[in-house]
Amino acid sequence: MQAGEDGVIRMVPQHRAHTLRVLLIDDHLMMSEALALRLSSVPDLWVAGTCTTSDPNLPDIVRRLQPDVITIETEPLGSSTGRVLQSLGAARPQARIVVLSADQDVSHAVEAARAGVAAWVSKQQDAAELETVLRGVVAGCAWFPPRILGAVLRELREDIDSARYGGDLLSMLSRREREVLLGMVQGKQARQIGAELMISLDTVRTHTRNVFAKLDVHSRLEAVRIAHLAGMRADGRRH
């Protein structure tokens, strides 16, 4: 193990078969060094270096060390988590990023997934499981704890729907159809919508069927959900 002039601690490689290059980023350097020694005893892993999350030259370090896998403790990053993770990914797109953290905040895991993180591993997991995850992400696998995975998938699905249904989706509806849809968003029943718009109940139902067809949905609940995703608010304004 050697410390370079830039403060990055690098492991001196031994002659061995092809290995996965790992960069450990954590503010607890003693823990990083202990983990580095543990991982470096594994034949197919080589810890290329360790550094802290506060290092202003993180992207440069990544470009220089060219790791296959980057592990990072995101808890100290706070609101800058997404930005830092994206900068690491941009510095070496081939690298897989693994969050190795004591943080169990689901919202932080969601933000990490949005930034392209391949795995979220608790620091309480043993080293053998981490080794499995490191090999797995390089092979194209992903790993999130079951307690977190559901929320991550749900939020990413919402992101996809927002992208799909944002923009000018509601522009395909006629003015009257948008008014009927707004009534649904406001929780009004068909009879009340008709009375306020001064149209018959049958006409409300016709507009409702048209809304369902154009939005490709089959229920009021689905139509209201898409309206929300497209930015329609109960007060009639768009956000």
C-alpha positions in Angstrom: 0.0 0.0 0.0 1.4 3.4 -1.0 0.2 7.0 -0.6 0.8 9.2 -3.6 1.5 12.9 -3.6 -2.1 13.6 -4.4 -3.1 11.9 -1.1 -4.8 8.9 -2.7 -3.8 5.6 -1.1 -3.0 3.0 -3.7 -2.5 -0.7 -3.4 0.6 -2.0 -5.0 -0.5 -4.8 -7.4 0.9 -8.2 -7.2 1.4 -10.5 -10.2 -1.8 -12.4 -10.5 -4.4 -13.4 -13.1 -6.9 -10.9 -14.4 -8.4 -8.9 -11.6 -11.2 -6.5 -11.1 -9.9 -3.0 -10.2 -11.8 -1.5 -7.2 -11.7 2.1 -5.9 -13.0 2.6 -2.4 -14.4 6.0 -1.5 -15.2 6.6 2.1 -14.4 9.2 4.7 -13.5 6.5 7.3 -10.1 5.8 6.0 -9.2 3.2 8.6 -12.2 1.2 7.6 -11.3 1.6 3.9 -7.8 0.4 4.5 -9.0 -2.6 6.4 -11.5 -3.4 3.7 -8.8 -2.9 1.1 -6.5 -5.4 2.8 -9.4 -7.9 3.0 -10.4 -7.5 -0.6 -6.8 -7.6 -1.9 -6.4 -11.0 -0.4 -9.0 -12.3 -2.9 -7.4 -13.6 -6.1 -9.7 -11.8 -8.6 -9.9 -8.4 -6.8 -7.4 -5.6 -6.6 -8.1 -2.4 -4.7 -6.5 0.2 -6.9 -6.9 3.0 -4.3 -8.9 4.6 -1.5 -9.9 8.2 -1.1 -12.5 10.3 0.7 -15.8 11.7 -0.5 -14.6 15.2 0.2 -11.7 15.0 -2.2 -12.2 17.7 -4.8 -10.5 15.7 -7.5 -12.7 12.6 -7.4 -13.4 12.5 -11.2 -9.7 12.9 -11.9 -8.8 10.1 -9.6 -11.4 7.8 -11.2 -10.0 8.7 -14.7 -6.5 8.0 -13.6 -7.1 4.7 -11.7 -9.6 3.4 -14.2 -11.5 1.1 -11.8 -13.9 -1.5 -12.9 -16.0 -0.9 -9.7 -16.3 2.1 -7.4 -17.7 1.7 -3.9 -18.8 4.9 -2.2 -20.3 5.9 1.1 -23.0 8.4 0.2 -24.1 9.5 3.7 -21.7 12.4 3.9 -22.7 13.8 0.5 -26.2 14.9 1.6 -28.0 16.8 -1.1 -25.0 16.5 -3.5 -25.3 12.7 -3.7 -26.8 12.6 -7.2 -24.4 15.1 -8.6 -21.3 13.3 -7.2 -22.5 9.9 -8.4 -23.2 11.3 -11.9 -19.8 12.9 -12.1 -18.1 9.6 -11.2 -20.1 7.8 -13.8 -19.2 10.4 -16.4 -15.5 10.1 -15.5 -15.5 6.4 -16.3 -18.8 5.1 -17.9 -17.4 1.6 -17.9 -17.2 1.5 -14.1 -20.0 0.1 -12.0 -20.9 2.1 -8.9 -21.8 0.4 -5.6 -23.0 2.3 -2.6 -21.5 0.8 0.5 -23.2 2.6 3.3 -24.7 2.6 6.8 -27.4 4.8 5.5 -30.8 3.1 5.2 -32.8 6.1 4.0 -34.9 4.8 1.1 -35.1 8.3 -0.6 -31.3 8.3 -0.8 -31.3 4.9 -2.4 -33.8 6.1 -4.9 -31.6 9.1 -5.7 -28.6 6.8 -6.1 -30.5 4.5 -8.5 -31.5 7.5 -10.6 -27.8 8.4 -10.8 -27.0 5.0 -12.2 -25.8 3.1 -9.1 -25.7 -0.7 -9.7 -26.0 -1.8 -6.1 -26.7 -0.6 -2.6 -24.9 -2.7 0.1 -25.1 -2.2 3.9 -21.8 -1.9 5.7 -23.2 -4.5 8.0 -23.0 -7.1 5.3 -20.0 -9.4 5.5 -17.0 -9.1 3.1 -17.9 -12.3 1.3 -21.3 -10.9 0.3 -19.6 -7.7 -0.9 -17.2 -9.7 -3.0 -20.2 -11.4 -4.6 -21.8 -8.1 -5.3 -18.6 -6.6 -6.8 -18.3 -9.5 -9.2 -22.0 -9.4 -10.0 -22.2 -5.8 -11.0 -19.3 -6.1 -13.4 -21.2 -9.0 -15.0 -24.3 -6.8 -15.4 -26.2 -7.7 -12.3 -27.8 -5.2 -9.8 -28.4 -5.6 -6.1 -30.6 -3.6 -3.7 -31.9 -4.9 -0.4 -35.5 -6.2 -0.6 -36.6 -3.5 1.9 -35.4 -0.8 -0.5 -35.9 -2.4 -3.8 -39.7 -2.0 -3.9 -39.5 1.8 -3.4 -36.7 2.1 -5.9 -38.6 0.3 -8.6 -41.8 2.2 -7.8 -40.0 5.6 -8.1 -38.2 4.7 -11.3 -41.5 3.5 -12.8 -43.0 6.9 -11.9 -40.1 8.6 -13.6 -40.7 6.6 -16.8 -44.4 7.5 -16.6 -43.7 11.1 -16.0 -41.4 11.2 -19.1 -44.0 9.4 -21.1 -47.0 11.4 -20.0 -45.4 14.8 -19.5 -45.3 17.5 -22.1 -48.2 17.9 -24.4 -50.1 14.7 -23.6 -53.3 16.6 -22.6 -53.2 18.6 -25.8 -54.7 15.7 -27.6 -57.9 16.2 -25.5 -60.6 18.7 -26.6 -61.3 21.6 -24.3 -64.5 19.9 -23.0 -62.6 16.7 -22.5 -60.0 18.5 -20.4 -62.8 20.1 -18.4 -64.3 16.7 -17.7 -60.9 15.3 -16.8 -60.3 18.2 -14.4 -63.6 17.3 -12.7 -62.3 13.8 -12.2 -59.0 15.2 -10.8 -61.1 17.3 -8.4 -62.9 14.2 -7.2 -66.3 15.1 -8.7 -68.9 12.5 -9.9 -70.2 12.6 -13.4 -73.6 14.2 -12.4 -71.8 17.0 -10.6 -69.4 17.6 -13.6 -72.4 17.7 -15.9 -74.2 20.2 -13.7 -71.2 22.6 -13.5 -70.5 22.4 -17.2 -74.2 22.5 -18.1 -74.1 19.4 -20.2 -76.1 16.2 -19.9 -75.0 13.1 -18.0 -74.8 11.2 -21.2 -72.6 13.9 -22.7 -70.3 13.6 -19.6 -70.1 9.9 -20.1 -69.3 10.3 -23.8 -66.5 12.8 -23.0 -65.2 10.4 -20.3 -65.1 7.5 -22.8 -63.1 9.7 -25.2 -60.7 10.7 -22.4 -60.1 7.0 -21.6 -59.5 6.1 -25.2 -57.1 9.0 -25.9 -55.1 8.4 -22.7 -55.3 4.6 -23.2 -56.7 3.9 -19.8 -59.7 2.0 -18.5 -60.7 3.7 -15.2 -61.1 7.1 -13.6 -58.2 6.3 -11.3 -55.8 5.7 -14.2 -57.0 8.8 -15.9 -56.5 10.9 -12.8 -53.0 9.4 -12.3 -52.0 10.3 -15.8 -53.5 13.8 -15.4 -51.3 14.3 -12.3 -48.2 13.0 -14.2 -49.0 15.4 -17.0 -49.1 18.3 -14.5 -52.8 18.9 -14.1 -53.7 20.3 -10.7 -57.1 20.3 -8.9 -57.2 24.1 -9.3 -57.0 23.8 -13.0 -53.5 25.0 -13.4 -50.5 23.1 -14.8 -47.3 22.6 -12.9 
